[in-house]
């Protein structure tokens, strides 16, 4: 058997347990399994551009100590004809 990627959706129990039962087609064999848990974000929890609702409200102002330095005086330039 070649390495195979299987994608599936599941639902956890109230205790946070995900129960899986996957038929891999191998009987009585040792296998290596990698599980990556990625929470599903519902379509109503994102804006029209795919950003989570309230994302920019939470990050705006996250660097309050960042201040723009004084820019000084702008030099006089010759006018173009």
C-alpha positions as CSV (number, residue, x, y, z in Angstrom):
1,X,0.0,0.0,0.0
2,X,1.2,3.5,-0.9
3,X,1.0,6.4,1.5
4,X,-2.5,7.8,1.3
5,X,-4.0,11.0,2.6
6,X,-7.5,10.6,3.9
7,X,-9.6,13.7,4.7
8,X,-12.7,13.5,6.8
9,X,-14.9,15.7,8.9
10,X,-16.1,14.8,12.4
11,X,-17.7,16.2,15.5
12,X,-16.3,16.1,19.0
13,X,-18.1,15.0,22.1
14,X,-18.9,17.4,24.9
15,X,-15.7,16.2,26.6
16,X,-13.7,17.2,23.5
17,X,-13.1,13.7,22.2
18,X,-13.1,12.9,18.5
19,X,-13.9,9.2,17.8
20,X,-12.6,7.9,14.4
21,X,-13.2,4.7,12.5
22,X,-11.3,4.6,9.2
23,X,-11.1,1.7,6.8
24,X,-7.6,1.7,5.4
25,X,-7.8,-1.6,3.6
26,X,-5.0,-3.3,5.6
27,X,-5.8,-6.2,7.9
28,X,-3.7,-7.0,10.9
29,X,-0.9,-4.5,10.0
30,X,1.0,-1.8,11.9
31,X,0.4,1.7,10.4
32,X,1.7,5.2,11.1
33,X,-1.1,7.7,11.5
34,X,-0.9,11.5,11.6
35,X,-3.9,13.5,12.7
36,X,-4.1,17.3,12.2
37,X,-7.1,18.9,13.9
38,X,-8.4,22.1,12.2
39,X,-11.6,23.7,13.6
40,X,-14.2,24.3,10.9
41,X,-15.3,28.0,10.7
42,X,-18.9,28.4,9.7
43,X,-19.6,30.6,6.7
44,X,-21.5,33.1,8.8
45,X,-18.4,33.6,11.0
46,X,-16.4,35.2,8.2
47,X,-16.9,38.4,6.2
48,X,-17.2,38.6,2.4
49,X,-13.4,38.5,2.0
50,X,-13.0,35.4,4.2
51,X,-11.7,37.2,7.3
52,X,-13.1,36.1,10.7
53,X,-15.7,38.6,12.0
54,X,-14.2,41.2,14.3
55,X,-10.6,40.2,13.3
56,X,-9.5,43.8,12.5
57,X,-11.3,45.2,15.6
58,X,-9.1,42.9,17.7
59,X,-5.8,43.7,16.0
60,X,-6.3,47.4,15.4
61,X,-4.2,49.3,18.0
62,X,-2.4,46.2,19.0
63,X,0.9,48.2,19.0
64,X,0.0,51.3,21.0
65,X,3.7,52.2,21.6
66,X,4.3,52.5,17.9
67,X,4.5,56.2,17.1
68,X,5.5,58.0,13.9
69,X,8.6,60.2,14.4
70,X,8.3,63.9,13.6
71,X,8.7,64.5,9.8
72,X,10.4,67.9,10.0
73,X,10.0,70.6,7.4
74,X,9.3,69.9,3.8
75,X,11.9,71.6,1.5
76,X,10.8,74.1,-1.2
77,X,11.1,72.7,-4.7
78,X,11.2,74.4,-8.1
79,X,7.9,74.5,-9.9
80,X,7.5,72.6,-13.1
81,X,6.7,74.4,-16.3
